[in-house]
Amino acid sequence: MTYRITGLDPQPFADLFALTDTELAARNARRVTAGADRGFPCRVSLEDARAGEELILLHHTSHDVATPYRSAYSIYVRKHAKPADYVDQTPLVFDGRPLGLRGFDADGLLRDARLALPGEADVKIRELLANPAIAYIHAHNAAHGCFAARVDRHGDAS
């Protein structure tokens, strides 16, 4: 069994960068300038923004399902970010961060979860996907709770 981690589609966020700060505020979003090379994780590129880069901080529904597990929280997106795609490896943005990994079935119901301490994400993802009832995983930063990325099954172990 292998897995794929993908960043969010940048298209829904592209127009936000042309809005004024007042227009962003009306959408409960904010323009942010990264103050360091770490701590501003883009959910499209799955990379930390570099100090001085422009981002939008916004509310995002990451798990849009008709179950009690529907979930939304704030995320950062970088201007001109290209979507990330990782197969059988975790993005650098996972490094050094404890992650909450939530395994959902095809109906969007939580079936199992793991806490992955720094350096454990790959092992914990594989543990969750060993359960055939789990269709996909949502990774969240454990401390702040924000959505980090979606993990899907990829390929077949046979």
C-alpha positions in Angstrom: 0.0 0.0 0.0 1.3 3.4 -0.9 -0.1 6.9 -0.2 -0.3 10.3 -1.8 -0.3 13.7 0.0 -1.6 16.6 -2.1 -1.9 20.3 -1.4 -5.1 22.2 -1.9 -6.2 23.4 -5.3 -4.9 27.0 -5.6 -7.8 28.1 -7.9 -10.3 28.9 -5.1 -7.8 31.2 -3.4 -6.3 33.0 -6.5 -8.6 35.9 -6.5 -8.2 36.7 -2.8 -4.8 38.3 -3.4 -6.4 41.0 -5.6 -8.8 42.0 -2.8 -8.2 45.0 -0.6 -7.6 44.5 3.1 -11.2 45.7 3.8 -12.6 43.2 1.3 -10.6 40.4 2.8 -11.8 41.4 6.3 -15.4 41.2 5.1 -14.7 37.6 4.2 -13.0 37.0 7.6 -9.6 36.7 5.9 -6.4 38.6 6.4 -3.3 39.5 4.3 -0.2 38.4 6.2 3.5 38.8 5.6 5.6 35.9 6.9 7.8 37.1 9.7 10.1 34.1 9.6 11.1 31.2 7.4 9.0 28.8 9.5 5.6 29.1 11.1 3.6 30.1 8.0 2.7 26.8 6.3 1.0 27.1 2.9 -1.7 24.5 2.4 -1.3 24.5 -1.4 2.4 24.1 -1.8 2.9 22.3 1.6 5.9 24.4 2.2 6.6 27.0 4.9 6.5 30.5 3.4 9.8 32.4 3.5 10.2 35.6 5.6 8.7 38.5 3.6 6.3 36.4 1.5 2.7 37.4 1.2 0.0 35.0 2.3 -3.7 35.0 3.0 -5.0 33.7 6.3 -8.5 32.4 5.9 -11.2 30.2 7.2 -11.3 26.9 5.2 -13.7 23.9 5.4 -11.3 21.0 5.1 -13.7 18.2 5.7 -16.9 19.1 3.9 -19.0 16.1 4.8 -22.6 15.6 6.1 -21.4 13.9 9.3 -20.6 15.1 12.8 -16.9 15.2 11.6 -17.3 18.1 9.3 -14.3 20.4 10.0 -13.1 23.9 9.3 -10.3 26.1 10.6 -7.9 28.7 9.5 -5.2 28.0 6.9 -2.5 30.0 5.1 -2.1 30.1 1.3 0.9 31.7 -0.5 0.6 33.9 -3.5 1.3 32.0 -6.8 1.7 28.7 -4.9 1.8 25.5 -7.0 0.0 22.4 -5.7 2.2 19.9 -4.0 2.1 16.2 -4.7 4.0 13.6 -2.7 3.9 9.9 -3.1 5.1 7.6 -0.3 6.9 10.5 1.4 5.8 13.3 3.6 6.3 17.0 2.8 9.0 19.0 4.6 6.2 21.1 6.2 5.4 18.0 8.3 9.0 17.9 9.7 9.4 19.0 13.3 5.7 19.3 13.9 3.5 16.9 15.9 0.6 15.9 13.7 -2.9 14.6 14.5 -3.8 12.0 11.8 -7.5 11.3 11.5 -8.5 8.2 9.4 -12.0 8.4 7.8 -14.0 5.9 5.9 -15.7 6.5 2.6 -18.7 8.0 4.3 -16.6 10.6 6.2 -16.8 8.9 9.6 -13.8 8.8 11.8 -12.5 5.2 12.1 -9.2 5.7 13.8 -6.6 8.3 14.6 -2.9 8.6 15.5 -0.6 11.2 17.0 2.6 11.4 15.0 5.5 13.1 16.8 8.2 14.7 14.6 9.6 12.1 12.3 6.8 9.6 12.8 4.3 10.7 10.1 5.2 8.1 7.5 4.9 5.2 10.0 1.6 6.5 11.5 0.1 7.1 8.0 1.0 3.5 7.0 -0.5 2.2 10.3 -3.8 3.9 9.6 -4.0 2.8 6.0 -3.4 -0.8 7.1 -7.0 -0.7 8.1 -9.1 -1.3 5.0 -12.0 0.7 6.4 -9.9 3.9 6.2 -10.4 5.6 2.8 -8.3 8.7 3.5 -6.6 10.6 6.3 -6.6 14.3 7.3 -3.4 15.6 8.9 -3.7 18.5 11.3 -1.0 20.3 13.2 -1.5 18.9 16.7 -0.8 22.1 18.6 -2.7 24.7 16.6 -5.3 22.3 15.2 -5.1 23.6 11.6 -5.6 21.4 8.6 -2.2 20.4 7.2 -3.0 18.1 4.2 -5.1 15.2 2.9 -3.6 11.7 2.5 -5.1 9.3 0.0 -4.5 5.7 -0.8 -2.3 5.3 -3.9 -1.7 2.1 -5.8 -2.1 -1.4 -4.6 0.2 -3.5 -2.4 -0.4 -6.7 -4.4 
